[in-house]
Amino acid sequence: MLVEINGLSQGSIEVNLQVIPRIGETVKVLYGPDAEVEGEVIVVNHYINQHDDEQKIILTIKPVN
């Protein structure tokens, strides 16, 4: 499923995930050769457009050290 991850200092990224993290879970995102962020999921939004048969999940994370 297409997932957009927000909360990165560089903007957002889109990835395909098989499992959607829940609020409170921690995820580590590697988005470049030397770029990664670890964050806690604070918001999960579902975008569904029935007419275009489109579905997307939007995760917002809060970076943790």
Sequence and secondary structure as in RCSB ss.txt:
>XXXX:A:sequence
MLVEINGLSQGSIEVNLQVIPRIGETVKVLYGPDAEVEGEVIVVNHYINQHDDEQKIILTIKPVN
>XXXX:A:secstr
 EEEEEEETTEEEEEE SS   TT EEEEEEETTEEEEEEEEEEEEEEETTTTEEEEEEEEEE  
